[in-house]
Amino acid sequence: MEGRGLDEPLFSTSRGYEMRGNNFRKRIFQPALKRVHDADPLYPTVTPHDLRHTAASLAISTGANVKAIQRMLGHASAAMTLDVYADLFDDDLDHVAAKLNDAAANLGSIL
Protein backbone atom coordinates (compact mmCIF):
# COMPACT_ATOMS: atom_id res chain seq x y z
CA MET A 1 0.00 0.00 0.00
CA GLU A 2 3.01 2.25 0.37
CA GLY A 3 2.88 5.06 -2.14
CA ARG A 4 -0.83 4.58 -2.90
CA GLY A 5 -3.62 6.95 -1.99
CA LEU A 6 -6.48 5.82 0.24
CA ASP A 7 -8.83 5.57 -2.74
CA GLU A 8 -6.40 3.82 -5.07
CA PRO A 9 -6.92 0.11 -5.70
CA LEU A 10 -4.34 -2.27 -4.26
CA PHE A 11 -4.40 -4.37 -7.43
CA SER A 12 -4.79 -2.53 -10.71
CA THR A 13 -4.62 -3.28 -14.40
CA SER A 14 -1.70 -2.14 -16.53
CA ARG A 15 -3.78 0.95 -17.33
CA GLY A 16 -4.30 1.76 -13.64
CA TYR A 17 -7.92 0.67 -13.37
CA GLU A 18 -9.26 -1.41 -10.50
CA MET A 19 -8.70 -5.11 -11.14
CA ARG A 20 -11.92 -7.11 -10.89
CA GLY A 21 -12.17 -10.30 -8.86
CA ASN A 22 -11.92 -12.80 -11.71
CA ASN A 23 -8.95 -11.00 -13.25
CA PHE A 24 -7.26 -10.82 -9.85
CA ARG A 25 -7.67 -14.57 -9.41
CA LYS A 26 -6.40 -15.34 -12.91
CA ARG A 27 -3.51 -12.84 -13.06
CA ILE A 28 -2.31 -12.59 -9.46
CA PHE A 29 -3.72 -15.20 -7.09
CA GLN A 30 -3.54 -18.42 -9.13
CA PRO A 31 0.05 -17.79 -10.34
CA ALA A 32 1.11 -17.07 -6.75
CA LEU A 33 -0.60 -20.24 -5.54
CA LYS A 34 1.11 -22.22 -8.31
CA ARG A 35 4.50 -20.93 -7.14
CA VAL A 36 3.67 -22.03 -3.61
CA HIS A 37 2.58 -25.48 -4.84
CA ASP A 38 5.72 -25.80 -6.95
CA ALA A 39 7.79 -25.13 -3.83
CA ASP A 40 5.61 -27.32 -1.58
CA PRO A 41 3.21 -29.73 -3.30
CA LEU A 42 1.58 -30.56 0.05
CA TYR A 43 0.49 -26.95 0.64
CA PRO A 44 -3.33 -26.88 0.60
CA THR A 45 -5.20 -25.21 -2.21
CA VAL A 46 -6.72 -22.02 -0.83
CA THR A 47 -9.04 -19.39 -2.20
CA PRO A 48 -9.18 -15.64 -1.61
CA HIS A 49 -12.24 -16.33 0.54
CA ASP A 50 -10.19 -18.75 2.67
CA LEU A 51 -7.72 -15.94 3.29
CA ARG A 52 -10.58 -13.59 4.20
CA HIS A 53 -11.86 -16.15 6.70
CA THR A 54 -8.35 -16.53 8.12
CA ALA A 55 -8.01 -12.75 8.51
CA ALA A 56 -11.33 -12.63 10.37
CA SER A 57 -10.30 -15.59 12.56
CA LEU A 58 -7.01 -13.96 13.47
CA ALA A 59 -8.74 -10.67 14.26
CA ILE A 60 -11.25 -12.46 16.47
CA SER A 61 -8.51 -14.42 18.25
CA THR A 62 -6.75 -11.16 19.15
CA GLY A 63 -9.94 -9.91 20.78
CA ALA A 64 -10.78 -7.36 18.10
CA ASN A 65 -14.08 -5.55 18.49
CA VAL A 66 -16.85 -7.07 16.36
CA LYS A 67 -17.61 -3.64 14.87
CA ALA A 68 -13.98 -3.35 13.75
CA ILE A 69 -14.14 -6.80 12.14
CA GLN A 70 -17.42 -5.80 10.49
CA ARG A 71 -15.75 -2.77 8.91
CA MET A 72 -12.68 -4.78 7.92
CA LEU A 73 -14.83 -7.32 6.07
CA GLY A 74 -17.24 -4.75 4.63
CA HIS A 75 -20.29 -6.36 6.21
CA ALA A 76 -23.44 -4.27 6.39
CA SER A 77 -23.92 -5.03 10.08
CA ALA A 78 -22.16 -6.56 13.06
CA ALA A 79 -25.03 -9.04 13.21
CA MET A 80 -24.01 -10.35 9.79
CA THR A 81 -20.41 -10.72 10.99
CA LEU A 82 -21.58 -12.61 14.06
CA ASP A 83 -23.86 -14.83 11.97
CA VAL A 84 -21.04 -15.76 9.58
CA TYR A 85 -18.24 -16.12 12.13
CA ALA A 86 -20.15 -17.08 15.30
CA ASP A 87 -18.39 -20.45 15.49
CA LEU A 88 -15.10 -18.62 15.96
CA PHE A 89 -16.38 -17.07 19.19
CA ASP A 90 -17.20 -20.39 20.92
CA ASP A 91 -13.93 -20.40 22.89
CA ASP A 92 -14.85 -16.99 24.26
CA LEU A 93 -17.69 -18.51 26.30
CA ASP A 94 -15.26 -19.96 28.85
CA HIS A 95 -13.48 -16.62 29.06
CA VAL A 96 -16.77 -14.78 29.61
CA ALA A 97 -17.84 -17.26 32.29
CA ALA A 98 -14.53 -16.83 34.11
CA LYS A 99 -14.80 -13.03 33.97
CA LEU A 100 -18.37 -13.13 35.28
CA ASN A 101 -17.28 -15.44 38.07
CA ASP A 102 -14.46 -13.04 38.99
CA ALA A 103 -16.85 -10.07 38.93
CA ALA A 104 -19.31 -11.91 41.18
CA ALA A 105 -16.52 -12.83 43.60
CA ASN A 106 -15.37 -9.19 43.71
CA LEU A 107 -18.92 -8.03 44.38
CA GLY A 108 -19.15 -10.46 47.27
CA SER A 109 -16.01 -9.04 48.86
CA ILE A 110 -17.33 -5.47 48.51
CA LEU A 111 -20.69 -6.26 50.11
Secondary structure, 3 states (H helix, E strand, C coil): CCCCCCCCCCCECCCCCECCHHHHHHHHHHHHHHHHHHHCCCCCCCCHHHHHHHHHHHHHHCCCCHHHHHHHHCCCCHHHHHHHHHHHHCCHHHHHHHHHHHHHHHHHHHC
